[in-house]
Amino acid sequence: MPSGSFTITLVKSGHRLTVSTHETILQVLRNTGIDVPSSCEQGICGACETTVLAGEPDHQDLLMTPQEHAENKTMMICCSGALSDNLVLDL
């Protein structure tokens, strides 16, 4: 589970949402009515992989390699959070 609250900016829909300490990005999106693919919700299947346009994800998945984590190009929104105050996602 991600630690600390942060905001997400969704470039395609124009939404700017707050993800609280006890929520995942996926939960916030669903609660807002935004449907995104997901399956395992544990960061092991890759169904929720989302492109990161700006910000620094706090990668908590078990699927991506350390190099992929360091590149910060994508993230698993079911379990990962943010190390920056805002993430800009291609949603």
Secondary structure, 3 states (H helix, E strand, C coil): CCCCCEEEEECCCCCEEEECCCCCHHHHHHHCCCCCCCCCCCCCCCCCEEEEEECCEECCCCCCCHHHHHHCCEEECCCCEECCCEEEECC
